[in-house]
Amino acid sequence: MIYYLMALLIIIFDQITKLFVVRNMELGESISVVEDFFYITSHRNTGAALGILEGQMWLFYIVTVAVIIGILYYFHRYAKGNALFSVSLMVILGGAFGNFIDRVYRQEVVDFIQFTFFNFIFNIADAALTIGVVLLLIQMILEEVQEKRNKNGKHSTYNTGK
């Protein structure tokens, strides 16, 4: 249940920040937070990351629903007892659902986080997706290392020491 709460908090934080930007900033308006480094910039995106597949909402609906179903399947089938796997899936779920809400209700995604060293503007949901994928990759690497250790008999919980 705590993992679902995590996803819900990401969705809520994402939607509150987007609502703040929509209600308080003109499209294209930029507010300097740290001069020449970090800005809050009101931007809209009808595509995916970096504006690819612009205007293909039907595709995003299908892909997002498939991703959400896949995440829930893996969470209930494989993540039990594995905190890192559970967290990574729920962070991805929160991010995917946050942008899905925008696509359904606004027909576009509200982006507003801009760092000058990146060449794009993103939002909380995008950040959650990225963090979740990185955590998932770490989980996969750790599983691979553990499997190799078990296969070699080193540090295995099944190693009887004989």
C-alpha positions as CSV (number, residue, x, y, z in Angstrom):
1,M,0.0,0.0,0.0
2,I,2.9,2.4,0.8
3,Y,4.1,2.0,-2.8
4,Y,0.8,3.0,-4.3
5,L,0.8,6.0,-1.9
6,M,4.2,6.9,-3.4
7,A,2.8,6.9,-6.9
8,L,-0.2,8.9,-5.8
9,L,2.0,11.6,-4.2
10,I,4.0,11.9,-7.4
11,I,0.8,12.3,-9.4
12,I,-0.5,14.9,-7.0
13,F,2.7,16.9,-6.8
14,D,3.0,16.8,-10.6
15,Q,-0.6,18.0,-11.2
16,I,-0.4,20.7,-8.5
17,T,2.8,22.1,-10.0
18,K,1.3,22.0,-13.5
19,L,-1.9,23.7,-12.4
20,F,0.2,26.4,-10.8
21,V,2.1,27.1,-14.0
22,V,-1.1,27.0,-16.1
23,R,-3.0,29.4,-13.8
24,N,-0.1,31.8,-13.0
25,M,2.1,32.0,-16.1
26,E,1.6,33.0,-19.7
27,L,2.7,30.4,-22.3
28,G,6.4,31.1,-23.0
29,E,6.9,33.1,-19.8
30,S,10.1,32.3,-17.9
31,I,11.0,33.0,-14.3
32,S,14.7,32.9,-13.3
33,V,15.2,30.8,-10.2
34,V,19.0,30.7,-10.5
35,E,20.2,33.1,-13.2
36,D,21.8,31.4,-16.2
37,F,21.1,27.9,-14.7
38,F,17.5,27.2,-13.6
39,Y,14.2,28.6,-14.8
40,I,10.5,28.0,-14.5
41,T,9.3,28.3,-18.1
42,S,5.7,27.8,-19.2
43,H,5.8,25.4,-22.1
44,R,3.3,22.9,-23.7
45,N,4.2,19.7,-25.5
46,T,1.8,17.6,-27.7
47,G,4.5,15.0,-28.3
48,A,6.8,12.8,-26.3
49,A,10.3,13.7,-24.9
50,L,12.0,16.4,-27.0
51,G,8.8,16.9,-28.9
52,I,9.0,13.7,-30.9
53,L,5.7,12.2,-32.3
54,E,4.0,15.6,-31.9
55,G,0.2,15.5,-32.0
56,Q,-0.1,11.7,-31.9
57,M,-2.3,11.6,-28.8
58,W,-4.0,8.3,-29.8
59,L,-0.6,6.6,-29.8
60,F,0.3,8.1,-26.3
61,Y,-3.1,6.9,-24.9
62,I,-2.4,3.3,-26.1
63,V,1.2,3.2,-25.0
64,T,0.5,4.7,-21.6
65,V,-2.4,2.3,-20.9
66,A,-0.1,-0.6,-21.9
67,V,2.7,0.7,-19.7
68,I,0.4,1.2,-16.7
69,I,-1.0,-2.4,-17.1
70,G,2.6,-3.7,-17.5
71,I,3.8,-1.9,-14.4
72,L,0.9,-3.2,-12.3
73,Y,1.4,-6.7,-13.6
74,Y,5.1,-6.7,-12.8
75,F,4.5,-5.0,-9.4
76,H,2.0,-7.7,-8.3
77,R,3.7,-10.6,-9.9
78,Y,7.5,-10.0,-9.4
79,A,8.1,-7.1,-7.0
80,K,6.8,-8.5,-3.7
81,G,9.6,-8.4,-1.1
82,N,11.8,-6.3,-3.3
83,A,11.8,-2.7,-2.2
84,L,14.0,-1.3,-5.0
85,F,11.9,-3.0,-7.7
86,S,8.7,-1.9,-6.1
87,V,9.8,1.7,-5.7
88,S,11.1,1.9,-9.3
89,L,7.8,0.6,-10.7
90,M,5.7,2.9,-8.6
91,V,7.8,6.0,-9.5
92,I,7.4,5.1,-13.2
93,L,3.7,4.6,-12.6
94,G,3.3,8.0,-11.0
95,G,5.2,9.7,-13.8
96,A,3.3,7.9,-16.6
97,F,0.0,8.6,-15.0
98,G,0.8,12.3,-14.4
99,N,1.5,12.9,-18.1
100,F,-1.5,10.7,-19.1
101,I,-3.8,13.0,-17.1
102,D,-2.5,16.0,-19.0
103,R,-2.9,14.3,-22.4
104,V,-6.5,13.3,-21.6
105,Y,-7.7,16.6,-20.1
106,R,-5.5,19.2,-21.8
107,Q,-4.6,17.4,-25.1
108,E,-1.0,18.5,-24.3
109,V,1.6,18.1,-21.5
110,V,2.5,21.0,-19.3
111,D,6.3,21.4,-19.0
112,F,8.0,24.0,-16.9
113,I,11.4,22.9,-15.5
114,Q,14.3,24.3,-17.5
115,F,18.0,23.9,-16.8
116,T,20.2,25.8,-19.2
117,F,22.6,22.8,-19.6
118,F,19.7,20.7,-21.0
119,N,18.2,21.6,-24.3
120,F,14.6,20.8,-23.3
121,I,11.9,21.7,-20.7
122,F,10.3,18.9,-18.6
123,N,8.0,18.4,-15.6
124,I,7.7,16.4,-12.4
125,A,6.2,13.4,-14.2
126,D,9.1,13.4,-16.7
127,A,11.6,13.5,-13.8
128,A,9.8,10.7,-12.0
129,L,9.9,8.6,-15.2
130,T,13.6,9.2,-15.6
131,I,14.3,8.4,-11.9
132,G,12.1,5.3,-12.0
133,V,13.9,4.0,-15.1
134,V,17.3,4.6,-13.5
135,L,16.2,2.8,-10.4
136,L,14.9,-0.1,-12.5
137,L,18.3,-0.3,-14.3
138,I,20.1,-0.4,-11.0
139,Q,17.7,-3.2,-9.9
140,M,18.4,-5.2,-13.0
141,I,22.2,-4.8,-12.5
142,L,21.9,-5.9,-8.9
143,E,19.9,-8.9,-9.9
144,E,22.5,-9.8,-12.5
145,V,25.3,-9.5,-10.0
146,Q,23.4,-11.7,-7.5
147,E,22.7,-14.3,-10.1
148,K,26.3,-14.5,-11.1
149,R,27.3,-14.8,-7.4
150,N,24.8,-17.6,-6.9
151,K,26.0,-19.4,-10.0
152,N,29.6,-19.2,-8.9
153,G,28.7,-20.2,-5.3
154,K,30.0,-16.9,-3.8
155,H,27.9,-15.0,-1.2
156,S,25.0,-17.3,-2.0
157,T,22.2,-17.8,0.5
158,Y,22.1,-21.3,-0.9
159,N,25.8,-21.9,-0.3
160,T,26.1,-24.5,2.5
161,G,29.9,-23.9,2.9
162,K,30.8,-27.4,1.9
